[in-house]
Amino acid sequence: MIIFLVLLIAPITMSAVKYLLGDRSVDWQMADRSSAGLLPAPQEHPEAVVRVYAARTVRWRGIFAVHSWIVVKERGATRYTRYDYTAWGEPIRINGFAADGRWFGGTPETIAATDGETAERMIPRIRAAVEGYELRSWGDYRAWPGPNSNTFVTAVMAAVPELQATLPPTAIGKDFPYNGDMFGPTASGTGVRLTLGGYLGLAIGWIEGIEVNFFGAVFGVDLRRPAVKLPGLGRVGFSV
C-alpha cells in the first residue's frame, strides 16, 4: 500500500509543481491558442496528412490530464480538418481551433503522424468513425471517467489500427468503453484491453505496453520503447 501511494502521490505532486512554476496557471480565457507550428502550410504540402495531438488540458486539470484531437487533410486539399470532442458547444467540434494550436497555452505533443498514400487510405475510415461515433449527444460528455475527448480519439484511432499508436497515460477517458464492450482489442490492434466502465482496467499490447487503470490513474511500463507510465507525469523514458 505504501508503494502504491508513493507511485500515485509523488508523480502527481511533481506534475502540480511543474504546473505552478510554469505558464499554465494564467487565465484560461487569455491563454494562447495559436498554431504551435507543427504542421506545414497545406499549400506547401500536397500529400495527405493524418495527425493525432495531445496537450495538457485547461487550468488545474492539466496537472492530471491531457486533451487530444485528430487532424486530417486529403491529398491536394487547401486546409486541414480538425476534430475535437468538448464539454461545451456541439460535442464534436470541427475546425473550432487551429489544427496544431496550443490548447489554452499547452503545446501539443504529436501522438501519431502519417502522410502520403497510407494517410489517404486512412482518411475515409477516420471520417466514417467520426460520423458514426455514438456518444455525441448533448450531455454525453463527462470529464471523468468518460466519455470525453480522449474516449472519442481512442474510438477513431481504433478504426485505423495501422496508425500503431496509443494515447499517453494522462489521457484520462481513453479506457472508457466507447462501444459498450468490457473486453476487446486495444486501439492499436496489437493487444487486448479489459475495462470496467473506465474506472478500472488493464491493457496489454505491443504498442501500449502494460497499463493498469485505477480510477483514471494509469500505471504501466513500455517495453518496446523502455519507459514507465505514471499518473500526472505520464510517460517517463525513451521517446523513440
C-alpha positions in Angstrom: 0.0 0.0 0.0 2.9 2.4 0.8 4.5 1.7 -2.6 1.2 2.3 -4.3 0.6 5.6 -2.5 4.1 6.7 -3.4 3.6 5.8 -7.1 0.3 7.8 -7.0 1.1 10.8 -4.9 4.7 11.5 -5.8 4.3 11.9 -9.6 1.1 13.9 -9.2 2.9 16.2 -6.8 5.7 16.7 -9.3 3.2 17.5 -12.0 1.5 20.0 -9.7 4.8 21.7 -9.1 5.5 21.9 -12.8 2.1 23.5 -13.3 2.6 26.1 -10.6 6.1 27.0 -11.8 5.1 27.1 -15.5 3.0 29.3 -17.6 -0.2 27.2 -17.5 -1.7 28.9 -14.5 -2.6 32.0 -16.5 -6.2 33.0 -17.0 -7.6 30.3 -19.4 -9.6 33.0 -21.3 -6.4 34.8 -22.2 -4.3 31.7 -22.8 -2.5 31.2 -26.2 -4.4 29.1 -28.7 -2.3 30.0 -31.8 -0.6 27.5 -34.0 2.4 25.7 -32.5 4.0 25.4 -35.9 3.8 21.6 -36.0 2.1 21.5 -39.4 3.3 22.9 -42.8 1.1 25.2 -44.7 -1.3 22.9 -46.6 -0.5 24.6 -49.9 3.2 23.7 -49.4 2.4 20.1 -48.5 0.1 18.5 -51.1 0.3 15.0 -49.6 -2.5 13.6 -47.5 -2.0 14.0 -43.7 -3.2 12.3 -40.5 -2.1 13.6 -37.1 -3.1 12.9 -33.5 -2.2 15.5 -31.0 -2.5 15.8 -27.2 -1.8 18.7 -24.9 -2.3 19.4 -21.2 -5.9 20.4 -20.6 -7.3 23.6 -19.2 -6.3 25.1 -15.8 -5.6 22.8 -12.8 -7.0 19.8 -14.6 -3.8 19.9 -16.6 -2.0 18.5 -13.6 -3.7 15.2 -14.2 -4.8 15.0 -17.8 -4.4 15.9 -21.4 -6.9 16.8 -24.2 -6.5 15.0 -27.5 -7.7 15.6 -31.0 -7.3 14.4 -34.6 -6.4 16.3 -37.8 -6.7 15.1 -41.4 -6.1 16.6 -44.9 -6.8 14.9 -48.2 -4.2 15.0 -51.0 -4.3 18.4 -52.6 -6.6 19.9 -50.0 -6.0 23.6 -49.2 -6.9 23.3 -45.5 -6.7 20.8 -42.6 -9.7 19.5 -40.8 -9.6 19.2 -37.0 -11.9 17.1 -34.9 -12.3 17.7 -31.1 -14.8 16.4 -28.6 -15.5 19.1 -26.0 -17.7 19.7 -23.0 -19.2 22.9 -24.5 -21.0 23.7 -27.7 -21.5 20.9 -30.2 -19.9 17.8 -28.6 -17.9 17.1 -31.8 -16.3 20.3 -33.0 -15.0 20.7 -36.5 -12.3 23.3 -37.1 -13.1 25.0 -33.8 -9.4 25.7 -33.2 -6.1 25.9 -35.2 -5.2 22.4 -36.5 -2.0 22.4 -34.5 -3.0 25.1 -32.0 -1.9 25.3 -28.4 -4.5 24.0 -26.1 -5.1 27.1 -23.9 -1.4 27.6 -23.5 -0.3 24.0 -23.6 2.0 23.0 -26.5 0.7 19.9 -28.3 2.6 16.6 -28.4 2.4 14.6 -31.7 1.0 11.2 -30.8 0.7 9.8 -34.3 1.7 11.0 -37.8 1.1 9.5 -41.2 1.5 11.1 -44.6 1.1 10.1 -48.3 -0.8 7.1 -49.6 -1.1 5.5 -46.2 -2.9 8.6 -44.9 -5.1 8.7 -48.0 -6.4 5.2 -47.2 -7.0 6.1 -43.6 -8.9 9.3 -44.0 -12.3 7.8 -45.3 -12.3 5.5 -42.3 -11.5 8.3 -39.9 -14.3 10.4 -41.2 -16.7 7.5 -41.1 -15.6 6.8 -37.4 -16.3 10.4 -36.5 -19.7 10.4 -38.2 -20.5 7.0 -36.6 -19.4 7.9 -33.1 -22.4 7.2 -30.9 -21.6 9.2 -27.7 -22.1 12.5 -29.4 -25.4 13.8 -27.9 -25.8 16.8 -25.6 -25.0 15.7 -22.1 -22.9 12.7 -23.1 -19.6 14.3 -22.3 -18.1 13.5 -18.8 -14.6 14.6 -17.9 -14.2 11.5 -15.7 -14.2 8.6 -16.3 -15.5 9.4 -19.8 -16.7 9.7 -22.4 -14.5 12.7 -23.2 -12.1 13.9 -25.8 -9.7 11.0 -25.2 -12.5 8.5 -25.5 -13.5 10.0 -28.8 -10.0 10.0 -30.2 -9.4 6.4 -29.0 -12.5 5.3 -30.9 -11.3 7.0 -34.0 -7.8 5.5 -33.7 -9.4 2.1 -33.3 -10.9 2.5 -36.8 -7.4 2.8 -38.2 -5.2 0.5 -36.1 -2.4 0.8 -38.7 -1.6 4.2 -37.0 0.2 1.9 -34.5 -0.3 4.5 -31.7 -1.7 4.9 -28.3 -2.7 7.9 -26.3 -0.5 8.8 -23.3 -1.3 7.5 -19.8 -2.5 11.0 -18.8 -5.3 10.7 -21.4 -8.0 10.1 -18.8 -11.0 8.7 -20.5 -9.2 6.6 -23.1 -10.2 3.5 -21.3 -13.9 4.3 -21.2 -15.8 1.5 -23.2 -16.9 3.7 -26.1 -18.5 0.7 -27.9 -20.0 -0.8 -24.7 -17.6 -3.8 -24.7 -15.9 -4.7 -21.5 -13.2 -6.7 -23.4 -11.7 -6.2 -26.8 -8.6 -5.2 -28.8 -6.6 -2.1 -28.0 -6.8 0.9 -30.3 -3.5 -0.1 -31.9 -4.8 -3.6 -32.7 -1.6 -5.0 -31.1 -3.1 -6.2 -27.8 -6.2 -6.6 -25.6 -7.9 -4.5 -23.1 -10.3 -5.1 -20.2 -12.3 -2.2 -18.7 -14.9 -1.8 -16.0 -16.7 1.3 -17.0 -13.5 3.2 -17.4 -13.0 3.1 -13.6 -10.7 0.1 -13.6 -8.9 -1.5 -16.4 -6.0 -3.4 -17.9 -4.4 -3.1 -21.3 -1.6 -5.3 -22.7 -0.2 -4.8 -26.2 3.0 -4.3 -28.2 2.2 -0.6 -28.7 0.5 0.0 -25.3 2.9 -2.0 -23.2 1.3 -2.9 -19.9 -1.2 -0.4 -18.4 -3.3 -0.6 -15.2 -6.1 1.9 -14.8 -7.1 2.6 -11.2 -9.9 5.1 -11.2 -8.3 7.1 -14.0 -4.8 6.9 -12.6 -2.7 4.9 -15.1 0.4 2.9 -14.1 2.4 0.9 -16.6 5.6 0.0 -18.4 6.5 0.3 -22.1 8.9 -2.5 -23.2 9.0 -1.5 -26.9 10.4 2.0 -26.0 11.6 1.5 -22.5 9.7 3.7 -20.1 7.4 3.8 -17.1 3.9 5.3 -17.1 2.8 7.3 -14.1 -0.2 9.4 -13.1 0.2 13.1 -13.7 3.7 12.8 -15.2 2.7 10.5 -18.0 5.3 8.5 -19.9 8.8 8.8 -18.5 11.6 7.2 -20.6 12.8 6.9 -24.2 10.7 8.7 -26.8 12.0 6.8 -29.8 
